[in-house]
Each structure stands twice: as structure tokens, then as C-alpha cells.
Amino acid sequence: MKLEVSVYEDKNLIDQSFIMDDVVFIRCHLKNCDLFYSGGDTEWVDTTFESCRFHWRGPAKNTFALLQNLGLLPQQPGAPNPSASTATKPN
């Protein structure tokens, strides 16, 4: 099974939404975009992001929360604290 990869090259992308999995940006500028990432392959080369919003989903969201809990990434303002979960934790 061959995965289709979307390639954007030498583009100015404004006010758009992208699912980042299986996307390549080469020499692009993204402004005011929503970027959804679930943990798949993605790549950007000589690309800038201006006022973009990253949305973490699935495994990427879990990894992001783990890194925040370990203190390796700062907590996001206004975001719920993943360590404050009311779920029962294993012993």
C-alpha cells in the first residue's frame, strides 16, 4: 500500500487548515493556519510559521502531555493540566 504524500513547495499559505501527517513543506510560509498533527511523518524545509495554531491529536497529543508532565515542555496557558486527571491510576 502506497501512502500519498502532499508536497507544498515555494508557497505562501494563509488562513488554511492542514493535517500535517504525510505532508512536506519546502520553502513555504504559513500564516494564521491551523495545523493538526497525529504523530505521522511530516517534514518542513526552510519553512516559517507565523501565528499558526498546532493541534495535537492521538499519539502526538499523548506524547506532548507526557513531555509536559516530565517538565520537558512548558504547560500551555489555558490548557488543562494532564496530570490533574481524575482517572484511576495503576499502582
Summary of the structure (lengths in Angstrom):
residues: 91
radius of gyration: 15.8
end to end distance: 41.4
largest distance: 52.0
contacts: 191
relative contact order: 0.16
helix: 16%
strand: 35%
